């Protein structure tokens, strides 16, 4: 009998321990496990949320190592204020190191070790917010949506990028087999923590459908909600706006 993983989003401390453990190898793991396609998904989120509106104040929820906010900051000559929020101190340490290497000192970057269900920022502060690969690990995503809505300015945009299950039955079967067999093994090779990637596999299977995420955003008070499948639905980009 397979021993269950020690990680569960109902126990946030266990998820924090997971990400602290894999932080140093997180980007390497993502590159190996997605065959580098995660970079294309990230660019889609950056393009939709940041590149068009050029926000001057942004919030990157579940920011990890800064893969979403930092490429945008590097492209901007004028100073931007960025709030990098993650409850993993290990991830934030990696993000700080990455920002130094990318020479982003012209920007005002704040690192917030905090829970996305309780964002320590004032109301109506943020032009644009993102959350990549993090919503499915939050105990109560709807609470995160309420908090994000609160801190966004009217007209501010929110982009969620998440790993999901394809709709096509053939692709769905192949995706399922990959998650259940290959991914935990590759995860152990990439990060030396097979159980962490077993949890991440399970979290994809157990995560609600993009339609339900969109419904929750609408219920929260967001408008202009759209669902954009990527690579046949292996990943999904969900966009929303705060009403003017």
Order of alpha helices (4+ residues) and beta strands (2+ residues): alpha-alpha-alpha-beta-alpha-beta-alpha-beta-beta-alpha-beta-alpha-alpha-alpha-alpha-beta-beta
